[in-house]
């Protein structure tokens, strides 16, 4: 996967933030901490980037994505006890509306950090691999048109840690 190293690094930042702060804070606290950690890790990002949403070529409004990293990856933060389908749908919609190949949904509200990778299978970078790997996708129980990978760890290994 083209963006695997970058998403791995972002998830590592989230693990560091979660292991330091724990759960129970409002989303904005985690957002500020993520900005500090991603800057320390040398990631280029924009925070609360406003992007237009189009319907049949007509601008119908704007939404703000929590982070837009390295001009390719949307990162949406949550601070909820439990992620629900609506939160995943929001992340999927952002990827498709912004025509991004991949996004991350990070939840700091649970006892363990939760993260989901969301792939926009309609994006040119992902289209060919989705066509070639359709059988693999079905076997992995991945929902089309967007793919998610659900991961959770109670004892996370932070790839950005020196320990």
C-alpha positions in Angstrom: 0.0 0.0 0.0 1.3 3.4 -1.1 0.3 5.3 2.1 1.0 2.5 4.7 4.2 4.1 6.2 2.5 7.4 6.5 -0.7 6.1 8.1 1.5 3.9 10.4 3.3 7.1 11.5 0.1 9.0 12.2 -1.3 6.1 14.2 1.9 6.0 16.2 1.4 9.7 17.0 -2.1 8.8 18.2 -0.9 6.0 20.3 1.6 8.3 22.0 -1.1 10.9 22.7 -3.5 8.3 24.0 -0.9 6.6 26.2 0.1 10.0 27.6 -3.4 11.5 28.1 -5.6 8.4 28.4 -9.3 8.7 27.6 -11.9 11.1 29.0 -10.9 14.5 27.5 -12.8 16.5 24.9 -11.9 16.0 21.2 -10.2 19.4 21.0 -7.6 18.4 23.7 -6.6 15.3 21.6 -6.5 17.5 18.5 -4.1 19.9 20.1 -1.9 17.1 21.4 -1.9 15.4 17.9 -0.8 18.6 16.3 2.2 18.7 18.7 3.1 15.0 18.2 2.8 15.1 14.4 4.9 18.2 14.3 7.5 16.4 16.5 7.5 13.5 14.0 8.1 15.8 11.1 4.7 15.4 9.4 3.3 18.2 7.3 -0.4 18.9 8.1 -3.2 21.4 8.1 -5.5 21.5 11.1 -9.3 22.0 10.7 -8.9 22.5 7.0 -12.2 23.6 5.4 -13.1 21.9 2.2 -16.0 22.4 -0.1 -18.6 19.7 -0.7 -20.1 19.5 -4.2 -23.4 18.0 -5.5 -23.4 17.5 -9.2 -20.8 20.2 -9.7 -22.5 22.7 -7.4 -20.9 23.9 -4.2 -23.4 23.1 -1.4 -21.3 23.9 1.6 -18.2 23.2 3.5 -16.9 20.8 6.1 -13.8 20.8 8.2 -11.6 17.9 8.5 -9.6 17.6 11.7 -6.3 17.1 9.9 -5.2 16.9 6.3 -1.7 15.2 6.4 0.9 15.3 3.7 -1.6 16.5 1.1 -3.1 13.0 0.9 -4.6 11.7 4.1 -7.7 12.9 6.0 -7.6 12.3 9.7 -10.9 12.6 11.7 -10.7 12.5 15.5 -13.4 11.4 17.9 -13.5 11.2 21.7 -16.3 8.7 22.2 -16.8 5.7 24.4 -17.8 3.7 21.3 -17.5 4.4 17.6 -20.7 3.9 15.7 -21.5 3.4 12.0 -22.3 7.1 11.6 -18.8 8.0 12.5 -17.3 5.6 10.0 -19.8 6.9 7.3 -18.6 10.4 8.0 -14.9 9.4 7.5 -15.9 7.5 4.3 -17.9 10.5 3.0 -15.0 12.9 3.6 -12.6 10.7 1.7 -15.0 10.5 -1.2 -16.1 14.1 -1.1 -12.5 15.4 -1.0 -11.4 12.7 -3.5 -8.7 11.4 -1.2 -7.2 7.9 -1.5 -7.2 7.2 2.2 -8.3 8.5 5.6 -8.0 7.6 9.2 -10.7 7.7 11.9 -9.1 7.9 15.4 -11.1 7.4 18.6 -9.4 8.6 21.9 -12.6 8.1 24.0 -12.2 4.4 24.6 -9.9 2.8 27.1 -7.7 1.7 24.2 -7.1 3.8 21.2 -9.3 2.8 18.3 -8.4 3.5 14.7 -9.8 2.7 11.3 -8.2 3.1 7.9 -10.8 4.1 5.3 -9.9 3.7 1.6 -11.7 5.5 -1.2 -12.0 2.7 -3.8 -13.2 5.2 -6.3 -9.9 7.1 -6.1 -7.6 6.5 -9.1 -4.8 5.3 -6.8 -7.1 2.6 -5.4 -9.3 1.8 -8.3 -7.0 -0.7 -10.0 -6.1 -2.5 -6.8 -9.8 -2.8 -5.9 -10.6 -4.3 -9.3 -7.7 -6.8 -9.0 -8.4 -7.6 -5.4 -12.1 -7.9 -5.4 -12.1 -11.5 -4.3 -9.6 -10.8 -1.5 -11.8 -7.9 -0.4 -14.9 -10.1 -0.2 -12.9 -12.7 1.8 -11.7 -10.0 4.2 -15.4 -8.9 4.7 -14.7 -5.4 3.4 -17.6 -3.2 2.5 -17.5 -1.5 -0.9 -17.2 1.3 -2.1 -15.0 2.1 0.9 -12.7 -0.2 2.8 -12.0 -0.1 6.5 -9.5 -1.9 8.7 -10.5 -2.0 12.3 -7.7 -2.3 14.8 -7.6 -1.9 18.5 -4.8 -2.7 21.0 -4.8 -2.8 24.8 -1.0 -2.9 24.8 0.0 -0.8 21.8 3.5 -0.7 20.4 4.2 2.8 19.3 6.4 2.9 16.2 7.4 6.5 17.0 8.6 5.7 20.5 12.3 5.3 21.3 11.5 2.7 23.9 
